[in-house]
């Protein structure tokens, strides 16, 4: 067990809680406390502490600022109807965090330690977990290289920290179909690169195309592969699924796609329900052809922030292709209801995915 020193925030350090849970803005209000832990190549992980939320102090030569050694995760804590708090598949986030760390030449953290420190932080800030269904406490574990040195190599010193914030729906549309913009001009990641790691650089690379899409009135960018610009990969902050006929199709994890926890959950549930699932390459041409013919019955994105995000329109090369008459699909709604029901303790957790905190 990791020894964790807790310094509770005093009255003057406590932060105002948002009172209107119907209008929580994603990523704006942060909880009273944060967790920090240091790494040194000679000491390993040490100095685990929970302190009042506040600014970090970094040397201007901190290597994350120059060479981009930084990774993060995203998961949520949910308040059940009986007042208890639970997590949804946190072990998958811890596994992915360590995979990202290996890819970025950063030190791993024992998953049991990650669970221990997160549980401790959540118990300290339990009052910050909102109570209204559809809201949650978003959790952002992060690791950055803090060694003050110039020179392209893995750092010898790191900071691991966790911040949390109460959130509502990620998209303004809520659980309504979004419009996505397909770019064949810009790329997000290439096989052999860091596309499958949850590192800051991947998101920085996506910003320009996302802004182009936003100015044109679209919610997200649908990325194509970086080599041929033909194969569908993922949507901005989500993995992507297509219902073609009675088959559920999603691009395979080929090295440039983030292995989403919600993606994996949908695949598990679909197979349990007897739905045929194909993790296979799918071209944008097939997407357009099946959307036009009506063979594509629905399309949706999956991710921790939005859970399931139905897609109503796909815009590609100056043309709009409507999916399912722009309406929420049957499977999209069914997957959403099942996953959210498990997250809030309303449905039976037959897969053992839930972790009770309090």
N, C-alpha and C positions, 0 to 999 in steps of 0.2 A: 504493500500500500504506500502510495506517495503521501508524505507529510505536507499538508497544505496550511499555510498561515492565513488567517482571515482577519482583515482590518475593516470592520463595518463602517459604512458611511455615516457620518454624523448628520444632524438635522440640516446643517447648512450645505452639506455635500449631496443631499438627496435631490433627485431630479423630478420635475413635475410630470405626473402621469397623465397621458391623454384621457380625458373623461368620456369622449364620444367614441365608443367602440364600433359604431356604425360607419365611421369615416376615418379609420386608421390609415395613415399614409405609409406605404412600404419603405422601411429603412430611414425613417426620419427621427423617431423618438427612441432614445437608448436608455437601458435600464441603469439602476443605481451602481452596479458593480461590474467588474470585469476580472477575468482570470489571466494571470501571466506566469510564464515559466521560462527560465533561461537554459541555454545549452552552450557548453564549451567543449571543445574537442578533447580536453584532458579530464573534465569533470562529468561529462554527460549531462543529462537533464537534471536541473536542481532549482532551488529557490522558487517552489510553487507557492503562489499567493493569490488571494482574492482581495482586491482593493477597490476604493471608489472609482467609478468611471472617470477617465480623464485623458489628457494628452499623453502621447509617447514622446520620449526624448531620444532623438537619433543623431549620431555623428554625421556631418555632411558627407563623409566618406563611407557611410554604411553601404555595404555591397549590394543590398537590394535596390538601392537608388541608381546604381550604375550598371549592374549586370542582371537584374530582374529575377533574382532567386526569391520567389515568393509564391506560396500556394494557399488555398483556402478551401473551406467546405461550407455547405449550407444545409441545415436541417431545422426541424421545428419541434416545439413542445406544445401539446394540446391539452386544454382543460376539458375534462369530461363533465357530464351533467351532474355527477355526484361530487364535483369539486376536486377530484384527483387529477394529477398531471401525468401525462405519459408521452413517450417518444415513439417514433415510427421507424423501425429498422436502423437504429443508430450504428449498429455494427457494420453495415454496408458503407456508411459514411466514413467510419474510422479506417476500414480497409482501403477505401479509395484515397483517403488522405495519405496513407502510407505508400500507396502506389505512386501518387503524385510526387511524394517526397523522394522516392527512389529515382524517378525520372529526372528530377531537378537536382540530384546529388545533395539532398538534404537529409538530416537524421530522422529516422522513424521514431514514433512514439508508441509504446505498448498500448494496444487497444483497451486493455483493462484500466490503464492509467487515464486514457482519454475519457473513458466512461466515468471513472471515479471523479475526476475534476469537473466534468460537466454536471454530474448529479449534484455535487457539492455547490456549484455556482447556482444551479436552478433552485435548490432549497433556500439559498440565501436570498434570491430574488423571486421567490414563488409568487409574491403579490403582483409581479409584473406580467404574469401569464394571463391574458385577457379571458373573459368568461363567456362572451357571446360566441355561439356556433359560427364557424366560418372565419374566426380570428385565431391567432396563435402567437407564440413567441418565437420569432426567427432567431436562429443561433448561427453565428459566424466564427468558427475556429479558423485561425490564420497562423502561418509561420513565415517569418521573413529573416533574411540574412542581415545581421547587424554588425558584423565585424567591420571596423573602420580600416579599410585597406583598398588600394587600387591595384588591379592586376586580375586578369581573367582566369579565375579558378574557383572551386567551391569554397565558400566561407568556412571559417572555423568556429564562428559564434552565431547563434540564432535566438530569436525570441518567438515563443508560441503564446498566442493570446486568444481569448474568446470574448466576444461582445454579443449582446442580445438586444432585440427590440421587438415590441408588440406590433403585429401587422394584421392588415385585412387582406382583401383581394389584391393580387399582384397587378392584374390588368384592370384598367378603368372599365372595360367591357364586362368584367365579372365572368360568369359562366355563359357567355354569349360568343358566337362565332367571331373570330378575328380575321383580318385580311393580311396575307403575307406576300412579301415581295421577293421574287427569285432573282438573284444576281448571278450573272455569268461573267461579270467584269472583275469583281473582287473575290478573294478567297480567304477562308478563315484559317485553315490548317492543311498540312500535307502529311501523308503517311510517312512514318519515320521521324516526324517532328514531335511536337508536344501537345498535339490536339486532344489526346486522350487524358492528359493531366489537367487538373483544375488549377491552372496557374494564371496569374494576372495577365500575362502577355497575350493569351488567347482572347481575352475580352477587349484588350486594347486594340488588337488587330480587327475586331469586329465593329468598332465604333463608327468608322467612316461610312461604311455601307448601311449601318443602322440609321444614321442620320439622313442619308439619302432616302431611305425607305420612309422614315418618319415625315419628311417634308412632302413626300408624295401621298401621304395619308395612310400608310401601312403600319401595322403594329410590330411586325418582326421581319427578319430576313431569313429566307430559306437558302442555305448554303449548298453549293454543288462541289464535287471533288475538285481538288486543285490542279489535277493533271489534264483530264479530258474535258472538264466543265460539263459533264453529262450526268453523273450519278448524284442522286440526292444524298445529303449527309445529315444535317440537323438544322433546327430552326433556332437562331439566336440563343436563347436561354433554355431551349427544350430539345428533347429527342422528338422524332416525327414518326407517325403511324398512318397507314392508309388501309381502309377496308375496301378491298377489291373483290367483288363478288361476295363470297362468304369466307374469304381468307384475310387474315390480318398480316400486313406486310410492314416491315421496318428495316432500314439499312443495317447491315451487320457491323459489329465492332471491329473495324479493320485497322485501327491505330490512329485515326484522325477524328474519331467521334468520342465524346465524353460518355462513359458507361453510366447512364443515369439510374438512380435508385428507383424512381417512379417507373422508368422504362422496364426495368427488371420485374417490378411488381405487376405491371400490366401483363407482361408475358406469362408470369406464373399464374395469374388469375385466369387469363384467357385459356391456357392449357387445361386448367382445372375445370373450366366450364365446357371443355370439349371443342373450343374454337381452334381452327387450324392456324398456326402461327408460322410465318416464314421470315427468317432473318436473312435477307438476300439483297443483292444490289438491285436498285430500281432507278431507272433513268428518268430524267425530267420529261422525256418524250412519252414514256409510258404513263407518267402522272397526268400529262395534258390529254393524251388520247383517252384514258379511262375516265377522266373528268368530263370530257366532251360527250362520250358515249353513254355516260350514266352508269358504267360498270363500277366506277369508284363511288361507293355509297356514302363514305364519309372519310374525313381526314382530321387528325387531332395531334396536338403536341403534348408531351408529358414532361413534368419537372416538379421539383419540390415547391417552388414558389406558387405556381398556378395549379398544380396537380394534373388536371386534364384541361387542355385549352382547345376547344373545337375550332376548326378552320372552315370559314365559309367562302373565302375567295383566294385564288392563287393568281398573282399577276406575273406574267413572264413575257418578255420581249414585246412590251406595249399592248398586251392583250390580257383581259381578265377572264378567268375560268371559274365559274361558280360550282361549288361542291354541295350536293344535297340541298339544292335550292337556297343555300345560305343559312340553313337551319342546323340546330344541334342534332347529331346523329344518335341512333339508338344505342350503339355500343359505347360511344363517348359518354353518354349520360349514365349508362350502367356501370362502366369502370369508375367514373367519378363518384357515384353513390357508394360503391363498394369500398373504395380506398378511403374516402372521407369517413364513412361509417366505422371502419376499423380504427382510423386515427382518433376519433372522438369516443371510442368505446361503445358505439351503438350496435356494431355488428360483431359476430363471433370471429375471433382471431385464430382461424384454423391453421395458419402458417407459422404461428409463434413469432410474429413480427413486432409486437408491442412490448415496450419496456416501461413498467410503472416506476414513477419517481416518488410520488407521495400518495 
